[in-house]
Amino acid sequence: MRRLLSFRTVLGVVFIVSVGLSLDLVFSDFQARSLDLHVKTSVIIEDKDMFLSFSSSSAFYEAGQKASFYIDVVNRRDQTIRRIDYTVTVRALWYLGVEVFRMEGSSERQEKGGYKPGVWERLSIEKSLPELIPPGLYALELVAKPVGMDATGPATIIIYVRPSPSHLQCSMLVVIISGAALALSLTGGLIVRWATQLESRLRFPRVPLRFLRAPIMRAATHVTSARVELQRIEVETVRLIASFSIGQKFVFSGICLLMLAAFMLIGGLEAFASEIATLTYFALVIGVLNLIWDNILESRPKLRQISKKTPFYSRVLINLLAFSVLIYLSRPAISNISAAIYILILSFTAIYTIIREAKKKITDER
């Protein structure tokens, strides 16, 4: 069986991605010291009913650091405001303005009898930034909704999130490990041939380094056995996934997306985790429906014969189209930018399926 994805290719992709990520983190760390960053730590919005100020305790934060924000309110009405509901939406300006997370809350000031006219009040918001938040500029949009009044805002401030030292260290460690593994996989054959030649030379008593013969041959044996085992695991994995039915592939994709959502949630990226979880539900629903349809075909021979005449790629395209429609209809839960990216990925998958099936048909005709 021809290998579709070699272990060496995976190592190469991991190495390139880790190098790019490390360079991005280093650049972001230096960018935080630049004077050209357009940060904005406070903004004021006022009208005849209310004076509102939104500010941040600092213009720069590190990933995972606790951030402090303040909402200053002065009631200009003659009546007391009982409660103010607020929502702070955090958007990544360097990443197409995608919503990263949001903070929601309310303040009643029960101990003071609400927000009295002409009295200055301050609300404090503390939030630990996600550990996996990418570095860059972030816009924080505040919308305040006093009870019985129209919403005020958005009041927007801009902060800069730089990478934490632990992120830099981890990225460099991944570069070193993946680079060493890639170099070993590329030069494994050379190492084995070199060890064999050296071993033949160390057999002669006149060579003073013959005590190195056993360790060198053990290392060469370990390298060879590791390559063989990795190739076996690789071939078996590809064969297993290729043998999945359409329903099983969608269910498998849903499980992988669920694991990714859990990883995002651990890193504090609630908005991304929610979007990935939504995709997980869609993949599982489509997969289960396909499995039910397969069971129906197994129990009805006539219907199975009709189904065999339908091209395989047409069923795949129908499922991908259904997936795209579900994403489009769930745009309140998935942002427009994210929905466009997901639909684009599904489109490329559909194009790849058509091309692969066309090549397969041409090969079978020959």
C-alpha positions in Angstrom: 0.0 0.0 0.0 1.4 3.4 -0.9 1.9 5.6 2.1 -0.3 8.7 2.0 1.4 10.5 4.8 4.9 9.6 5.9 6.2 10.1 9.4 9.0 12.2 7.9 6.4 14.6 6.4 4.6 15.0 9.7 7.9 15.8 11.4 8.7 18.3 8.7 5.3 20.0 9.1 5.7 20.1 12.9 9.2 21.6 12.5 8.1 24.3 10.1 5.1 25.2 12.1 7.2 25.4 15.4 9.8 27.5 13.7 7.2 29.9 12.4 5.5 30.1 15.8 8.8 30.7 17.5 9.6 33.5 15.1 6.1 35.0 15.6 6.5 34.9 19.4 10.0 36.5 19.3 8.7 39.2 16.9 5.7 39.9 19.1 7.9 40.2 22.2 10.1 42.8 20.4 7.0 44.5 19.0 5.8 45.1 22.6 8.8 47.4 23.1 8.0 49.4 19.9 6.7 53.0 20.1 4.6 52.5 17.0 1.9 50.4 18.7 -1.4 52.2 18.7 -2.7 51.2 22.2 -5.6 53.0 23.9 -6.1 52.4 27.6 -9.1 54.6 28.3 -12.2 56.0 26.5 -15.1 58.2 27.6 -18.7 58.1 26.4 -21.2 60.6 27.8 -24.7 61.8 27.0 -27.5 63.5 28.9 -28.3 60.4 31.0 -24.9 59.0 31.9 -21.2 59.6 31.9 -19.2 56.4 31.3 -15.4 55.8 31.3 -13.8 52.5 30.3 -10.1 51.9 31.1 -7.4 49.4 31.6 -4.8 49.3 34.4 -2.1 48.6 31.8 -1.6 48.7 28.0 0.5 45.5 28.0 -0.3 42.1 29.3 1.2 38.6 29.0 -0.7 35.5 28.1 -2.2 34.0 31.2 -1.7 37.2 33.2 -4.6 38.6 35.3 -5.9 41.8 33.7 -7.8 44.6 35.4 -10.3 46.9 33.8 -12.5 49.6 35.3 -15.9 51.1 34.4 -16.5 54.5 35.9 -20.1 55.7 35.9 -21.9 58.9 36.8 -25.7 59.0 36.7 -26.9 62.2 35.2 -30.6 61.4 35.6 -32.8 62.5 38.4 -33.7 58.9 39.2 -31.5 56.2 40.7 -30.3 53.4 38.4 -30.9 50.1 40.1 -28.6 47.9 38.0 -26.2 48.1 35.1 -25.6 45.1 32.9 -22.4 45.1 30.9 -20.7 43.0 28.2 -17.0 43.3 27.2 -16.2 41.6 23.9 -12.5 40.9 23.2 -11.5 40.9 19.5 -8.1 40.0 18.0 -7.2 42.9 15.6 -4.3 41.1 14.1 -6.4 38.0 13.3 -9.3 39.4 11.2 -11.1 40.8 14.3 -12.2 37.3 15.5 -13.9 37.3 18.9 -11.6 35.5 21.4 -13.8 35.7 24.5 -16.2 37.9 26.3 -16.9 39.0 29.8 -20.5 39.5 31.0 -21.8 40.8 34.4 -24.0 43.2 36.2 -23.7 45.5 39.2 -26.6 46.5 41.4 -24.8 48.5 44.2 -27.4 47.2 46.7 -25.4 48.4 49.7 -25.6 52.0 48.3 -29.2 51.8 47.1 -28.2 51.8 43.4 -26.5 54.4 41.3 -27.6 57.7 42.7 -27.7 60.9 40.6 -24.5 62.8 40.4 -22.5 60.1 42.4 -19.3 58.7 40.8 -19.1 54.9 41.0 -16.4 52.5 39.8 -16.8 48.9 38.7 -13.7 46.6 38.7 -13.4 43.7 36.3 -10.6 41.2 36.7 -10.0 38.5 34.2 -7.1 36.1 33.6 -6.2 36.1 30.0 -6.2 32.7 28.2 -3.0 30.8 28.3 -3.2 30.1 24.6 -4.2 33.6 23.5 -2.0 34.6 20.5 0.1 37.7 20.8 -1.0 40.9 19.2 -3.4 43.9 19.5 -6.8 43.3 21.0 -9.8 45.5 21.1 -12.1 45.4 24.1 -15.6 46.7 23.3 -17.8 47.6 26.3 -21.6 47.8 26.0 -23.4 49.0 29.2 -27.1 48.5 29.6 -28.7 50.3 32.6 -32.1 49.0 33.6 -34.8 51.1 32.0 -32.4 52.8 29.6 -31.0 52.3 26.2 -27.6 50.5 25.9 -24.5 52.8 25.9 -21.5 52.0 23.8 -19.6 50.4 22.4 -16.6 52.0 24.3 -13.5 50.5 22.8 -10.0 50.3 24.3 -6.9 48.6 22.7 -4.3 46.6 24.6 -1.3 44.5 23.5 -0.8 40.9 24.6 2.7 39.7 24.4 3.9 36.1 24.7 4.8 34.7 28.1 8.4 33.4 28.7 7.0 29.9 29.1 5.5 30.1 25.6 8.8 31.1 24.2 10.6 28.3 26.0 8.1 25.7 24.9 8.2 26.8 21.3 12.0 26.6 21.2 11.9 23.2 22.9 9.5 21.9 20.2 11.8 23.3 17.5 14.8 21.5 19.0 13.0 18.2 19.5 11.3 18.2 16.1 14.4 19.3 14.3 16.5 16.6 15.9 13.8 14.0 15.1 13.6 15.2 11.5 17.4 15.1 11.1 17.5 11.6 12.5 14.8 10.4 10.2 16.5 12.0 7.2 19.9 10.6 8.1 18.8 7.3 9.6 20.0 5.2 6.6 23.3 7.0 6.6 23.8 6.4 10.3 23.1 2.7 9.8 25.5 2.4 6.9 28.2 4.4 8.7 27.8 2.3 11.8 28.1 -0.9 9.7 31.3 0.3 8.1 32.7 1.4 11.4 31.8 -1.9 13.0 33.7 -3.8 10.3 36.8 -1.6 11.0 36.5 -2.1 14.7 36.8 -5.9 14.4 40.6 -5.6 13.8 42.7 -5.6 17.0 44.9 -2.8 15.7 42.1 -0.3 16.0 42.3 1.2 19.5 38.5 2.1 19.6 37.1 -1.4 19.2 35.4 -1.0 22.6 32.9 1.4 20.8 31.7 -1.4 18.5 28.9 -2.7 20.8 27.4 0.8 21.6 27.5 1.8 18.0 25.8 -1.3 16.7 23.1 -1.1 19.5 22.4 2.5 18.4 22.2 1.5 14.8 19.8 -1.3 15.7 17.6 1.0 17.7 17.4 3.5 14.9 16.5 0.8 12.3 13.9 -0.9 14.6 12.3 2.5 15.4 12.0 3.4 11.7 10.5 0.1 10.9 8.0 0.3 13.8 7.0 3.9 12.9 6.4 2.9 9.2 4.3 -0.1 10.4 2.2 2.1 12.6 1.9 4.7 9.9 0.7 2.2 7.3 -1.8 0.5 9.7 -3.2 3.9 10.7 -3.7 5.1 7.1 -5.2 1.7 6.1 -7.6 1.9 9.1 -8.9 5.4 8.4 -9.2 4.6 4.6 -11.4 1.6 5.4 -13.9 3.8 7.3 -17.3 4.4 5.8 -18.6 7.9 5.3 -20.5 7.9 8.5 -17.5 6.5 10.4 -15.2 9.2 9.0 -17.6 12.0 10.1 -17.9 10.4 13.6 -14.1 10.1 13.8 -13.8 13.8 12.7 -16.3 14.8 15.4 -14.2 13.0 18.1 -11.1 14.8 16.9 -12.9 18.1 17.0 -14.1 17.4 20.5 -10.6 16.8 21.6 -9.5 20.0 20.0 -12.4 21.9 21.8 -11.3 20.5 25.1 -7.7 21.6 24.5 -9.0 25.1 23.6 -11.2 25.2 26.7 -8.2 24.3 28.9 -6.3 27.2 27.3 -9.0 29.6 28.1 -10.3 30.2 24.6 -14.0 29.8 25.4 -15.2 31.4 22.1 -13.1 29.1 19.9 -14.0 26.1 22.1 -17.7 26.9 21.6 -17.3 27.1 17.9 -15.4 23.9 17.6 -18.0 22.2 19.9 -20.7 23.3 17.5 -18.8 21.8 14.6 -18.5 18.6 16.7 -22.2 18.3 17.0 -22.7 18.8 13.3 -20.1 16.2 12.4 -21.6 13.6 14.9 -25.1 14.2 13.6 -24.1 13.8 10.0 -22.0 10.7 10.9 -24.8 9.0 12.8 -27.3 9.7 10.1 -25.0 8.1 7.6 -24.5 5.1 9.8 -28.3 4.7 10.2 -28.6 4.9 6.4 -25.9 2.2 6.0 -27.9 -0.1 8.3 -31.0 0.5 6.3 -29.2 -0.4 3.1 -27.9 -3.6 4.7 -31.4 -4.7 5.6 -32.9 -3.9 2.2 -31.1 -5.6 -0.8 -33.0 -3.8 -3.5 -32.2 -0.4 -2.0 -28.6 -1.5 -1.7 -28.4 -2.3 -5.4 -29.7 1.2 -6.3 -27.3 2.8 -3.9 -24.3 1.0 -5.5 -25.1 2.7 -8.8 -24.7 6.1 -7.1 -21.1 7.5 -7.4 -19.3 7.5 -4.1 -18.2 11.2 -4.4 -21.8 12.4 -4.9 -22.7 11.1 -1.4 -19.6 12.8 0.0 -20.5 16.1 -1.7 -24.1 15.9 -0.3 -22.7 15.4 3.3 -20.2 18.3 2.9 -22.9 20.5 1.5 -25.1 19.7 4.5 -22.2 20.5 6.8 -21.7 23.8 5.1 -25.5 24.7 5.3 -25.5 23.9 9.0 -22.5 26.1 9.6 -24.1 28.9 7.6 -27.4 28.7 9.6 -25.5 28.7 12.9 -23.8 32.0 12.4 -25.1 33.5 15.6 -23.1 30.8 17.4 -20.2 30.9 14.9 -18.8 34.3 13.7 -19.1 35.2 10.1 -15.3 35.1 9.6 -15.0 31.6 11.2 -18.0 30.4 9.2 -16.4 31.6 6.0 -13.1 29.8 6.9 -14.8 26.5 7.8 -16.9 26.6 4.6 -13.8 27.3 2.5 -12.0 24.3 4.1 -15.1 22.1 3.3 -15.0 23.4 -0.3 -11.4 22.4 -0.7 -12.2 19.0 0.7 -15.0 18.6 -1.8 -12.7 19.6 -4.7 -10.0 17.2 -3.5 -12.7 14.4 -3.3 -13.8 15.0 -6.9 -10.2 15.1 -8.2 -9.3 11.9 -6.4 -12.4 10.0 -7.6 -11.7 11.3 -11.2 -8.1 10.0 -11.1 -9.3 6.7 -9.6 -11.9 6.3 -12.4 -9.3 7.0 -15.1 -6.9 4.5 -13.6 -9.6 1.8 -13.4 -10.5 2.4 -17.1 -6.9 1.8 -18.1 
